[in-house]
Amino acid sequence: MIKKLTRNPWFIFLPFLFYYAYVVIINKWPTLYGDEIRYVDFAHNLIHGYYSPSPPHINLWNGPGYPIILVPFIAVHVPVLYITLLNAVYQYLAVVFLYKVLNLITSHRIALIAALLLAVYPDDQSILPILYTEAFTSFLISLLIYLVAMGYVRDKLKYVILAGVVLGYITLTKIIFGYVLIICLAACLFMLLFKKAGRSTLNL
């Protein structure tokens, strides 16, 4: 039983969840500032049935991924401090899924060390008390990598589909991933055409 617990990432990294929550509680500002205001405003817009204001005041500065997460909490008037505590959960999940994916392809020790490095990474901790997308995005990226790895290891279509859904939501959360997707699709198309051209040359 003890050996299983020491190999269970949900148990191993649980102290970090409480530590992250502590970091949020002691450092959270009582009022919104910076990009926090924009995310909350977009959430209010979604509650009222629209995302961007009408022309000529269109505002599409960021995608709706994160405001969608905020909507149920804003709708029932949950204090911002409690909403920000979700960052502790997201960062904890990011660490757990990083361990889980590395544990699929490497040793327990390497997976543990890498996950611990992410767990104590100071830049991530510094932004936990702020209602920004970084912790949520870290979780989504870790989950995406895990699902892709599971798709290869288990060879099941459901993991590929779930990975696609998560990748899509990352793009809704961080617009820059839309450009990454376009570049990747262009690169894949180029490689496909190059591969076909190479086969045609060999056939000749």
MDAnalysis code that builds the backbone (N, CA, C; Angstrom):
import MDAnalysis as mda
import numpy as np

u = mda.Universe.empty(612, n_residues=204, atom_resindex=np.repeat(np.arange(204), 3), trajectory=True)
u.add_TopologyAttr("name", ["N", "CA", "C"] * 204)
u.add_TopologyAttr("resid", np.arange(1, 205))
u.add_TopologyAttr("resname", ["MET", "ILE", "LYS", "LYS", "LEU", "THR", "ARG", "ASN", "PRO", "TRP", "PHE", "ILE", "PHE", "LEU", "PRO", "PHE", "LEU", "PHE", "TYR", "TYR", "ALA", "TYR", "VAL", "VAL", "ILE", "ILE", "ASN", "LYS", "TRP", "PRO", "THR", "LEU", "TYR", "GLY", "ASP", "GLU", "ILE", "ARG", "TYR", "VAL", "ASP", "PHE", "ALA", "HIS", "ASN", "LEU", "ILE", "HIS", "GLY", "TYR", "TYR", "SER", "PRO", "SER", "PRO", "PRO", "HIS", "ILE", "ASN", "LEU", "TRP", "ASN", "GLY", "PRO", "GLY", "TYR", "PRO", "ILE", "ILE", "LEU", "VAL", "PRO", "PHE", "ILE", "ALA", "VAL", "HIS", "VAL", "PRO", "VAL", "LEU", "TYR", "ILE", "THR", "LEU", "LEU", "ASN", "ALA", "VAL", "TYR", "GLN", "TYR", "LEU", "ALA", "VAL", "VAL", "PHE", "LEU", "TYR", "LYS", "VAL", "LEU", "ASN", "LEU", "ILE", "THR", "SER", "HIS", "ARG", "ILE", "ALA", "LEU", "ILE", "ALA", "ALA", "LEU", "LEU", "LEU", "ALA", "VAL", "TYR", "PRO", "ASP", "ASP", "GLN", "SER", "ILE", "LEU", "PRO", "ILE", "LEU", "TYR", "THR", "GLU", "ALA", "PHE", "THR", "SER", "PHE", "LEU", "ILE", "SER", "LEU", "LEU", "ILE", "TYR", "LEU", "VAL", "ALA", "MET", "GLY", "TYR", "VAL", "ARG", "ASP", "LYS", "LEU", "LYS", "TYR", "VAL", "ILE", "LEU", "ALA", "GLY", "VAL", "VAL", "LEU", "GLY", "TYR", "ILE", "THR", "LEU", "THR", "LYS", "ILE", "ILE", "PHE", "GLY", "TYR", "VAL", "LEU", "ILE", "ILE", "CYS", "LEU", "ALA", "ALA", "CYS", "LEU", "PHE", "MET", "LEU", "LEU", "PHE", "LYS", "LYS", "ALA", "GLY", "ARG", "SER", "THR", "LEU", "ASN", "LEU"])
u.atoms.positions = np.array([
    [0.824, -1.207, 0.000],
    [0.000, 0.000, 0.000],
    [0.863, 1.264, 0.000],
    [1.872, 1.308, 0.867],
    [2.758, 2.471, 0.946],
    [3.525, 2.647, -0.359],
    [3.961, 1.516, -0.942],
    [4.708, 1.583, -2.196],
    [3.846, 2.148, -3.313],
    [2.556, 1.771, -3.333],
    [1.646, 2.295, -4.346],
    [1.467, 3.797, -4.187],
    [1.348, 4.254, -2.955],
    [1.179, 5.689, -2.705],
    [2.396, 6.484, -3.149],
    [3.584, 5.923, -2.931],
    [4.812, 6.632, -3.320],
    [4.995, 6.667, -4.825],
    [4.215, 5.875, -5.554],
    [4.263, 5.887, -7.011],
    [3.043, 6.587, -7.617],
    [2.146, 7.033, -6.763],
    [0.925, 7.674, -7.217],
    [1.142, 9.184, -7.300],
    [1.154, 9.749, -8.519],
    [1.453, 11.184, -8.640],
    [0.422, 12.079, -7.969],
    [-0.835, 11.610, -7.907],
    [-1.865, 12.419, -7.251],
    [-1.551, 12.591, -5.769],
    [-0.924, 11.592, -5.181],
    [-0.536, 11.656, -3.767],
    [0.819, 12.347, -3.593],
    [1.777, 12.015, -4.463],
    [3.136, 12.552, -4.338],
    [3.131, 14.080, -4.360],
    [2.372, 14.649, -5.304],
    [2.413, 16.094, -5.512],
    [1.287, 16.840, -4.794],
    [0.504, 16.127, -3.993],
    [-0.597, 16.775, -3.280],
    [-0.141, 17.928, -2.378],
    [1.015, 17.819, -1.690],
    [1.462, 18.969, -0.881],
    [1.632, 20.253, -1.690],
    [1.986, 20.119, -2.967],
    [2.146, 21.313, -3.796],
    [0.808, 21.995, -4.041],
    [-0.269, 21.226, -4.107],
    [-1.591, 21.831, -4.278],
    [-1.890, 22.776, -3.124],
    [-1.624, 22.324, -1.907],
    [-1.872, 23.175, -0.732],
    [-0.889, 24.344, -0.690],
    [0.332, 24.103, -1.116],
    [1.318, 25.193, -1.149],
    [0.911, 26.253, -2.167],
    [0.479, 25.814, -3.359],
    [0.046, 26.766, -4.383],
    [-1.148, 27.579, -3.890],
    [-2.074, 26.913, -3.212],
    [-3.235, 27.627, -2.662],
    [-2.791, 28.669, -1.641],
    [-1.811, 28.326, -0.841],
    [-1.267, 29.265, 0.149],
    [-0.639, 30.473, -0.549],
    [0.099, 30.213, -1.630],
    [0.725, 31.298, -2.395],
    [-0.333, 32.246, -2.937],
    [-1.425, 31.693, -3.438],
    [-2.505, 32.528, -3.969],
    [-3.135, 33.365, -2.864],
    [-3.442, 32.730, -1.749],
    [-4.157, 33.412, -0.667],
    [-3.363, 34.577, -0.088],
    [-2.063, 34.401, 0.104],
    [-1.282, 35.460, 0.758],
    [-0.824, 36.549, -0.205],
    [-0.937, 36.288, -1.508],
    [-0.424, 37.262, -2.477],
    [-1.497, 37.882, -3.369],
    [-2.724, 37.380, -3.305],
    [-3.771, 37.891, -4.190],
    [-4.166, 39.314, -3.830],
    [-4.156, 40.198, -4.851],
    [-4.607, 41.575, -4.641],
    [-6.118, 41.591, -4.469],
    [-6.655, 42.495, -3.662],
    [-8.106, 42.531, -3.417],
    [-8.913, 43.025, -4.614],
    [-8.253, 43.703, -5.560],
    [-8.959, 44.223, -6.729],
    [-8.326, 43.678, -8.003],
    [-9.107, 43.711, -9.089],
    [-8.602, 43.258, -10.383],
    [-7.666, 44.301, -10.974],
    [-6.662, 43.833, -11.709],
    [-5.780, 44.764, -12.406],
    [-5.206, 44.066, -13.635],
    [-4.706, 44.877, -14.566],
    [-4.087, 44.343, -15.779],
    [-5.066, 43.531, -16.612],
    [-4.582, 42.408, -17.134],
    [-5.396, 41.564, -18.006],
    [-6.541, 40.886, -17.269],
    [-6.478, 40.852, -15.934],
    [-7.586, 40.254, -15.173],
    [-8.904, 40.938, -15.520],
    [-8.865, 42.253, -15.653],
    [-10.076, 43.020, -15.949],
    [-10.676, 42.581, -17.271],
    [-9.819, 42.382, -18.270],
    [-10.299, 42.003, -19.599],
    [-10.952, 40.616, -19.582],
    [-10.305, 39.658, -18.905],
    [-10.870, 38.305, -18.850],
    [-12.232, 38.305, -18.161],
    [-12.354, 39.054, -17.081],
    [-13.630, 39.117, -16.365],
    [-14.677, 39.836, -17.210],
    [-14.280, 40.894, -17.905],
    [-15.217, 41.610, -18.777],
    [-15.739, 40.693, -19.880],
    [-14.848, 39.895, -20.474],
    [-15.273, 38.959, -21.516],
    [-16.235, 37.910, -20.943],
    [-15.973, 37.471, -19.718],
    [-16.875, 36.517, -19.070],
    [-18.258, 37.138, -18.876],
    [-18.297, 38.403, -18.455],
    [-19.574, 39.110, -18.316],
    [-20.283, 39.197, -19.670],
    [-19.511, 39.466, -20.737],
    [-20.106, 39.530, -22.073],
    [-20.767, 38.206, -22.441],
    [-20.067, 37.097, -22.170],
    [-20.614, 35.773, -22.488],
    [-21.888, 35.500, -21.697],
    [-21.919, 35.936, -20.453],
    [-23.119, 35.752, -19.627],
    [-24.310, 36.477, -20.249],
    [-24.031, 37.614, -20.896],
    [-25.095, 38.410, -21.501],
    [-25.315, 38.069, -22.977],
    [-24.709, 36.971, -23.438],
    [-25.047, 36.445, -24.759],
    [-24.190, 36.912, -25.920],
    [-23.094, 37.560, -25.658],
    [-22.191, 37.964, -26.730],
    [-20.765, 37.937, -26.212],
    [-19.793, 38.024, -27.126],
    [-18.397, 38.009, -26.691],
    [-17.750, 39.368, -26.875],
    [-17.732, 39.832, -28.125],
    [-17.150, 41.150, -28.409],
    [-18.249, 42.194, -28.534],
    [-17.981, 43.430, -28.108],
    [-18.949, 44.502, -28.366],
    [-19.185, 44.674, -29.864],
    [-20.273, 45.301, -30.199],
    [-20.622, 45.508, -31.608],
    [-19.679, 46.513, -32.261],
    [-19.575, 46.487, -33.602],
    [-18.774, 47.494, -34.320],
    [-19.285, 48.886, -33.982],
    [-18.421, 49.863, -33.933],
    [-16.974, 49.830, -34.251],
    [-16.092, 49.539, -33.041],
    [-16.669, 48.985, -31.998],
    [-15.914, 48.742, -30.758],
    [-15.563, 47.268, -30.586],
    [-15.323, 46.597, -31.700],
    [-14.995, 45.170, -31.639],
    [-13.714, 44.962, -30.827],
    [-13.753, 43.977, -29.948],
    [-12.593, 43.652, -29.104],
    [-12.376, 42.144, -29.124],
    [-11.378, 41.704, -29.858],
    [-11.026, 40.287, -29.931],
    [-9.572, 40.113, -29.513],
    [-9.201, 40.790, -28.424],
    [-7.810, 40.797, -27.991],
    [-7.341, 39.412, -27.578],
    [-8.233, 38.617, -27.003],
    [-7.863, 37.240, -26.671],
    [-9.045, 36.319, -26.958],
    [-8.773, 35.022, -27.021],
    [-9.802, 34.039, -27.313],
    [-10.737, 33.813, -26.136],
    [-11.854, 33.132, -26.376],
    [-12.860, 32.934, -25.322],
    [-12.580, 31.757, -24.400],
    [-11.463, 31.034, -24.606],
    [-11.199, 29.828, -23.816],
    [-11.221, 30.059, -22.321],
    [-10.461, 31.036, -21.862],
    [-10.378, 31.294, -20.420],
    [-11.637, 31.962, -19.880],
    [-12.205, 32.976, -20.576],
    [-13.467, 33.551, -20.088],
    [-14.586, 32.520, -19.947],
    [-14.614, 31.498, -20.812],
    [-15.628, 30.446, -20.697],
    [-15.489, 29.727, -19.356],
    [-14.234, 29.493, -18.925],
    [-13.996, 28.848, -17.633],
    [-14.492, 29.735, -16.498],
    [-14.356, 31.038, -16.657],
    [-14.744, 31.976, -15.596],
    [-16.247, 32.178, -15.497],
    [-16.963, 31.935, -16.594],
    [-18.388, 32.263, -16.667],
    [-19.214, 31.717, -15.501],
    [-19.164, 30.410, -15.188],
    [-20.037, 29.924, -14.094],
    [-19.733, 30.557, -12.739],
    [-18.481, 30.914, -12.509],
    [-18.109, 31.528, -11.231],
    [-18.543, 32.990, -11.173],
    [-18.359, 33.693, -12.295],
    [-18.787, 35.092, -12.355],
    [-20.307, 35.174, -12.269],
    [-20.978, 34.222, -12.897],
    [-22.444, 34.256, -12.938],
    [-23.062, 34.148, -11.552],
    [-22.417, 33.410, -10.660],
    [-22.966, 33.253, -9.299],
    [-22.208, 34.127, -8.293],
    [-21.428, 35.075, -8.823],
    [-20.757, 36.087, -7.999],
    [-19.768, 35.488, -6.990],
    [-18.995, 34.518, -7.435],
    [-17.933, 33.962, -6.588],
    [-16.831, 35.007, -6.454],
    [-16.335, 35.286, -5.250],
    [-15.252, 36.261, -5.082],
    [-14.023, 35.889, -5.908],
    [-13.337, 36.901, -6.397],
    [-12.199, 36.690, -7.278],
    [-11.123, 35.831, -6.618],
    [-10.931, 35.960, -5.325],
    [-9.921, 35.166, -4.625],
    [-10.169, 33.681, -4.831],
    [-11.420, 33.266, -4.697],
    [-11.739, 31.849, -4.827],
    [-11.589, 31.371, -6.266],
    [-11.896, 32.265, -7.230],
    [-11.693, 31.895, -8.629],
    [-10.200, 31.720, -8.906],
    [-9.388, 32.609, -8.344],
    [-7.942, 32.542, -8.559],
    [-7.340, 31.285, -7.947],
    [-7.979, 30.745, -6.922],
    [-7.497, 29.500, -6.319],
    [-7.499, 28.346, -7.323],
    [-8.272, 28.491, -8.391],
    [-8.244, 27.468, -9.438],
    [-6.850, 27.346, -10.056],
    [-6.089, 28.444, -10.027],
    [-4.720, 28.381, -10.556],
    [-3.891, 27.342, -9.814],
    [-4.132, 27.195, -8.513],
    [-3.429, 26.178, -7.734],
    [-3.765, 24.789, -8.251],
    [-5.041, 24.574, -8.572],
    [-5.479, 23.277, -9.102],
    [-4.867, 23.031, -10.475],
    [-4.889, 24.054, -11.333],
    [-4.342, 23.899, -12.682],
    [-2.852, 23.569, -12.643],
    [-2.105, 24.277, -11.791],
    [-0.664, 24.034, -11.725],
    [-0.377, 22.642, -11.165],
    [-1.141, 22.246, -10.186],
    [-1.014, 20.891, -9.625],
    [-1.274, 19.844, -10.707],
    [-2.326, 20.027, -11.490],
    [-2.644, 19.083, -12.561],
    [-1.558, 19.070, -13.628],
    [-0.976, 20.235, -13.917],
    [0.111, 20.299, -14.894],
    [1.294, 19.447, -14.454],
    [1.629, 19.527, -13.175],
    [2.742, 18.740, -12.629],
    [2.417, 17.248, -12.678],
    [1.201, 16.884, -12.282],
    [0.802, 15.469, -12.265],
    [0.852, 14.869, -13.665],
    [0.289, 15.568, -14.643],
    [0.250, 15.006, -15.996],
    [1.629, 14.992, -16.644],
    [2.497, 15.944, -16.272],
    [3.869, 15.869, -16.769],
    [4.544, 14.609, -16.242],
    [4.344, 14.331, -14.967],
    [4.916, 13.096, -14.404],
    [4.363, 11.866, -15.108],
    [3.036, 11.856, -15.315],
    [2.394, 10.681, -15.898],
    [2.897, 10.404, -17.309],
    [3.095, 11.463, -18.099],
    [3.554, 11.230, -19.469],
    [5.020, 10.800, -19.492],
    [5.844, 11.396, -18.633],
    [7.247, 10.997, -18.588],
    [7.411, 9.588, -18.033],
    [6.522, 9.219, -17.140],
    [6.581, 7.875, -16.571],
    [6.241, 6.805, -17.609],
    [5.558, 7.225, -18.686],
    [5.251, 6.289, -19.770],
    [6.474, 5.960, -20.608],
    [7.411, 6.910, -20.690],
    [8.514, 6.759, -21.647],
    [9.890, 6.717, -20.991],
    [9.929, 6.930, -19.676],
    [11.234, 6.922, -19.006],
    [11.072, 6.332, -17.606],
    [12.102, 6.438, -16.798],
    [12.070, 5.839, -15.463],
    [11.286, 6.709, -14.483],
    [10.888, 6.086, -13.392],
    [10.170, 6.801, -12.323],
    [11.019, 7.950, -11.788],
    [12.313, 7.732, -11.623],
    [13.186, 8.758, -11.055],
    [13.263, 9.988, -11.948],
    [13.469, 9.775, -13.243],
    [13.562, 10.905, -14.171],
    [12.236, 11.652, -14.234],
    [11.145, 10.900, -14.290],
    [9.825, 11.531, -14.319],
    [9.586, 12.351, -13.055],
    [9.991, 11.825, -11.926],
    [9.804, 12.510, -10.648],
    [10.625, 13.792, -10.588],
    [11.884, 13.718, -11.024],
    [12.753, 14.897, -10.987],
    [12.228, 15.995, -11.902],
    [11.825, 15.616, -13.117],
    [11.314, 16.599, -14.072],
    [10.038, 17.255, -13.557],
    [9.143, 16.446, -12.987],
    [7.900, 16.994, -12.447],
    [8.163, 17.916, -11.258],
    [9.127, 17.545, -10.421],
    [9.475, 18.388, -9.273],
    [10.070, 19.713, -9.730],
    [10.852, 19.685, -10.799],
    [11.419, 20.934, -11.330],
    [10.312, 21.876, -11.785],
    [9.285, 21.313, -12.432],
    [8.148, 22.139, -12.823],
    [7.388, 22.623, -11.591],
    [7.272, 21.747, -10.602],
    [6.508, 22.089, -9.393],
    [7.107, 23.264, -8.642],
    [8.425, 23.384, -8.672],
    [9.084, 24.448, -7.899],
    [9.552, 25.610, -8.784],
    [9.182, 25.576, -10.062],
    [9.627, 26.621, -10.992],
    [9.109, 27.983, -10.530],
    [9.991, 28.914, -10.187],
    [9.560, 30.178, -9.544],
    [8.701, 31.062, -10.424],
    [8.956, 31.097, -11.738],
    [8.163, 31.953, -12.616],
    [6.694, 31.539, -12.618],
    [6.442, 30.231, -12.598],
    [5.060, 29.758, -12.548],
    [4.400, 30.148, -11.240],
    [5.129, 30.049, -10.148],
    [4.566, 30.376, -8.848],
    [4.278, 31.870, -8.713],
    [5.102, 32.688, -9.361],
    [4.929, 34.134, -9.238],
    [3.634, 34.622, -9.869],
    [3.116, 33.864, -10.818],
    [1.912, 34.304, -11.525],
    [0.655, 33.604, -11.023],
    [0.800, 32.694, -10.070],
    [-0.354, 31.972, -9.539],
    [-1.410, 32.893, -8.917],
    [-1.020, 33.964, -8.205],
    [-2.037, 34.805, -7.563],
    [-2.773, 35.734, -8.525],
    [-2.482, 35.631, -9.800],
    [-3.083, 36.532, -10.788],
    [-4.054, 35.735, -11.664],
    [-5.185, 36.347, -11.972],
    [-6.213, 35.682, -12.771],
    [-5.828, 35.729, -14.248],
    [-4.714, 35.075, -14.560],
    [-4.210, 34.994, -15.920],
    [-4.331, 33.559, -16.432],
    [-4.012, 33.374, -17.701],
    [-4.220, 32.073, -18.350],
    [-3.040, 31.117, -18.198],
    [-1.930, 31.569, -17.629],
    [-0.710, 30.763, -17.652],
    [-0.856, 29.398, -16.979],
    [-1.412, 29.366, -15.771],
    [-1.557, 28.093, -15.063],
    [-2.509, 27.166, -15.819],
    [-3.600, 27.720, -16.312],
    [-4.571, 26.929, -17.070],
    [-3.944, 26.385, -18.348],
    [-3.156, 27.216, -19.031],
    [-2.499, 26.780, -20.255],
    [-1.460, 25.700, -19.971],
    [-0.724, 25.833, -18.870],
    [0.253, 24.807, -18.489],
    [-0.431, 23.458, -18.288],
    [-1.578, 23.487, -17.636],
    [-2.350, 22.258, -17.437],
    [-2.777, 21.663, -18.773],
    [-3.316, 22.496, -19.669],
    [-3.778, 21.998, -20.959],
    [-2.635, 21.414, -21.785],
    [-1.466, 22.049, -21.740],
    [-0.322, 21.545, -22.510],
    [0.146, 20.203, -21.957],
    [0.228, 20.091, -20.632],
    [0.612, 18.812, -20.016],
    [-0.389, 17.720, -20.361],
    [-1.669, 18.079, -20.317],
    [-2.715, 17.111, -20.652],
    [-2.626, 16.705, -22.119],
    [-2.356, 17.673, -22.995],
    [-2.227, 17.375, -24.424],
    [-1.089, 16.391, -24.673],
    [0.063, 16.655, -24.086],
    [1.219, 15.766, -24.271],
    [0.906, 14.364, -23.749],
    [0.225, 14.313, -22.623],
    [-0.156, 13.018, -22.039],
    [-1.087, 12.254, -22.975],
    [-2.091, 12.937, -23.524],
    [-3.044, 12.274, -24.415],
    [-2.386, 11.801, -25.700],
    [-1.480, 12.610, -26.240],
    [-0.750, 12.199, -27.446],
    [0.092, 10.957, -27.163],
    [0.782, 10.966, -26.029],
    [1.598, 9.809, -25.658],
    [0.728, 8.573, -25.461],
    [-0.419, 8.748, -24.815],
    [-1.324, 7.619, -24.607],
    [-1.862, 7.102, -25.938],
    [-2.059, 7.996, -26.897],
    [-2.505, 7.574, -28.219],
    [-1.513, 6.654, -28.890],
    [-0.214, 6.936, -28.686],
    [0.828, 6.079, -29.248],
    [0.970, 4.779, -28.454],
    [0.951, 4.898, -27.142],
    [1.183, 3.721, -26.294],
    [0.009, 2.749, -26.341],
    [-1.208, 3.275, -26.201],
    [-2.397, 2.418, -26.163],
    [-2.989, 2.195, -27.541],
    [-2.599, 3.039, -28.506],
    [-3.084, 2.925, -29.882],
    [-4.617, 2.931, -29.928],
    [-5.211, 3.906, -29.219],
    [-6.661, 4.024, -29.198],
    [-7.082, 5.382, -29.734],
    [-8.101, 5.369, -30.580],
    [-8.554, 6.583, -31.250],
    [-9.072, 7.626, -30.271],
    [-9.627, 7.173, -29.144],
    [-10.223, 8.133, -28.209],
    [-9.194, 9.128, -27.686],
    [-7.951, 8.676, -27.497],
    [-6.908, 9.585, -27.016],
    [-6.549, 10.613, -28.078],
    [-6.558, 10.195, -29.329],
    [-6.265, 11.118, -30.434],
    [-7.363, 12.180, -30.522],
    [-8.615, 11.741, -30.393],
    [-9.744, 12.682, -30.450],
    [-9.685, 13.660, -29.287],
    [-9.433, 13.135, -28.086],
    [-9.333, 14.004, -26.904],
    [-8.167, 14.977, -27.034],
    [-7.053, 14.512, -27.607],
    [-5.903, 15.401, -27.824],
    [-6.280, 16.534, -28.767],
    [-7.055, 16.207, -29.806],
    [-7.510, 17.241, -30.736],
    [-8.405, 18.264, -30.062],
    [-9.288, 17.786, -29.175],
    [-10.183, 18.691, -28.442],
    [-9.375, 19.617, -27.535],
    [-8.404, 19.044, -26.827],
    [-7.577, 19.845, -25.923],
    [-6.754, 20.861, -26.705],
    [-6.191, 20.430, -27.842],
    [-5.413, 21.351, -28.671],
    [-6.292, 22.499, -29.158],
    [-7.518, 22.179, -29.534],
    [-8.446, 23.218, -29.960],
    [-8.736, 24.206, -28.846],
    [-8.878, 23.689, -27.617],
    [-9.175, 24.582, -26.497],
    [-7.958, 25.431, -26.127],
    [-6.754, 24.859, -26.296],
    [-5.545, 25.665, -26.089],
    [-5.537, 26.840, -27.053],
    [-5.929, 26.577, -28.293],
    [-5.967, 27.638, -29.304],
    [-6.998, 28.701, -28.942],
    [-8.129, 28.288, -28.370],
    [-9.131, 29.257, -27.924],
    [-8.628, 30.086, -26.743],
    [-7.710, 29.492, -25.968],
    [-7.206, 30.167, -24.765],
    [-6.041, 31.085, -25.082],
    [-5.116, 30.581, -25.896],
    [-3.936, 31.360, -26.302],
    [-3.936, 31.465, -27.831],
    [-4.250, 32.655, -28.320],
    [-4.400, 32.845, -29.758],
    [-3.133, 32.479, -30.518],
    [-1.965, 32.657, -29.886],
    [-0.709, 32.372, -30.568],
    [-0.639, 30.917, -31.033],
    [-1.358, 30.015, -30.349],
    [-1.362, 28.616, -30.764],
    [-2.083, 28.438, -32.100],
    [-2.948, 29.393, -32.454],
    [-3.559, 29.357, -33.780],
    [-2.509, 29.498, -34.866],
    [-1.557, 30.392, -34.646],
    [-0.458, 30.545, -35.597],
    [0.425, 29.299, -35.602],
    [0.615, 28.714, -34.424],
    [1.402, 27.475, -34.344],
    [0.737, 26.376, -35.154],
    [-0.590, 26.273, -35.043],
    [-1.320, 25.260, -35.802],
    [-1.174, 25.471, -37.299],
    [-1.289, 26.724, -37.734],
    [-1.160, 27.027, -39.164],
    [0.227, 26.652, -39.669],
    [1.252, 27.001, -38.900],
    [2.632, 26.665, -39.291],
    [2.826, 25.161, -39.342],
    [2.296, 24.453, -38.343],
    [2.426, 22.989, -38.311],
    [1.701, 22.338, -39.480],
    [0.497, 22.840, -39.797],
    [-0.241, 22.290, -40.933],
    [0.494, 22.538, -42.242],
    [1.067, 23.735, -42.376],
    [1.841, 24.044, -43.581],
    [3.068, 23.144, -43.681],
    [3.740, 22.918, -42.538],
    [4.919, 22.045, -42.529],
    [4.540, 20.604, -42.885],
    [3.414, 20.134, -42.341],
    [2.959, 18.763, -42.643],
    [2.601, 18.621, -44.114],
    [1.938, 19.652, -44.662],
    [1.583, 19.616, -46.081],
    [2.830, 19.592, -46.951],
    [3.815, 20.407, -46.584],
    [5.072, 20.434, -47.336],
    [5.765, 19.073, -47.280],
    [5.814, 18.471, -46.081],
    [6.457, 17.169, -45.932],
    [5.718, 16.084, -46.718],
    [4.373, 16.190, -46.731],
    [3.577, 15.216, -47.483],
    [3.851, 15.327, -48.979],
    [3.873, 16.555, -49.489],
    [4.156, 16.763, -50.912],
    [5.573, 16.333, -51.263],
    [6.517, 16.647, -50.366],
    [7.904, 16.259, -50.588],
    [8.040, 14.740, -50.609],
    [7.298, 14.074, -49.718],
    [7.347, 12.618, -49.650],
    [6.781, 12.000, -50.913],
    [5.655, 12.555, -51.400],
    [5.059, 12.042, -52.631],
    [5.963, 12.295, -53.829],
    [6.597, 13.481, -53.849],
    [7.511, 13.794, -54.958],
    [8.707, 12.838, -54.943],
    [9.197, 12.507, -53.758],
    [10.312, 11.580, -53.649],
    [9.928, 10.206, -54.130],
    [8.726, 9.758, -53.818],
    [8.290, 8.446, -54.279],
    [8.131, 8.419, -55.792],
    [7.606, 9.510, -56.373],
    [7.453, 9.579, -57.823],
    [8.799, 9.518, -58.523],
    [9.794, 10.196, -57.930],
    [11.144, 10.176, -58.514],
    [11.735, 8.788, -58.468],
    [11.513, 8.085, -57.356],
    [12.035, 6.737, -57.224],
    [11.366, 5.788, -58.202],
    [10.049, 5.990, -58.441],
    [9.334, 5.135, -59.391],
    [9.831, 5.325, -60.817],
    [10.270, 6.552, -61.112],
    [10.812, 6.803, -62.448],
    [12.142, 6.079, -62.623],
])
